[in-house]
Amino acid sequence: MSKEVKRSNPKKETTSRRSFLKTAAVVAGCTAGALGFPNVLRLQAQGTINWKGQNAYMPVPNAGPFQRSMHGAGNNPLVFAKWLNRETNGQLQINVAPPGAVVPVSQIFNAVSKGALDFGGEYYSGFHAGIMPEADIETGLPFGWETVEETYDAYFNRGLLQEVKAAYAEHNIYWVPHINPTRYGFGTTFPCPNPETIKGKKIRALGIYGELVRQLGGSPVVIPGVRCIWP
């Protein structure tokens, strides 16, 4: 599932920053109640079911021709809720509250696990890696896979999907993967040509990436996603 990392050639300093900043594809998980979700799709005679959900990210606002109803950061849970409503003929309705409206973003995993929330949208697993160690593998170990194709292969061809679902089920959560076609990296306000420049710096990094920053001599900081305008 993982592959050997190719070391940078010391003679090619111009590629060192790119090699350093390139980590793994991010896999952000949308979570829903383990006991409710699989059965809801089979319901025929019962009335409307209302779920209380919360988003982990603010949706992207309108930008030119791109409308906020389209897929994108923070929009996916809203699109997913509409899809479930349509597929259940209106029987399942999910009210997706903005980040922090019900519980702090970092507590969405616990809230869904304990039933305080029925649905958590686009929640980054690094927040609960301390509770569920498999979350670090779900996100993508540093340099474990470097393209969305490798991520897809790990999940759907090599059995990772079933393993991660089983781990979430132990916490009463039915996990729905959302694979982002992007790479997880460090955006900095200072020149970062090599790993040594991380030393002594505060870097937003969660889970296994927080440990990576710590080993590089930096100080990992846990901060929820950026807040945008809620529609």
Secondary structure, 3 states (H helix, E strand, C coil): CCCCCCCCCCCCHHHHHHHHHCCCEEEEEEEEECCCHHHHCCCCCCCCEEEEEEECCCCCCCECCECCCCCCCCCHHHHHHHHHHHHCCCCEEEEEECCCCCCCHHHHHHHHHHCCCCEEEEECHHHHCCCCCHHHHHHCCCCCCCCHHHHHHHHHCCCHHHHHHHHHHCCCEEEEEEEEEEECCCCCCCCCCCHHHHCCCEEECCHHHHHHHHHCCCEEECCCCCCCCCC
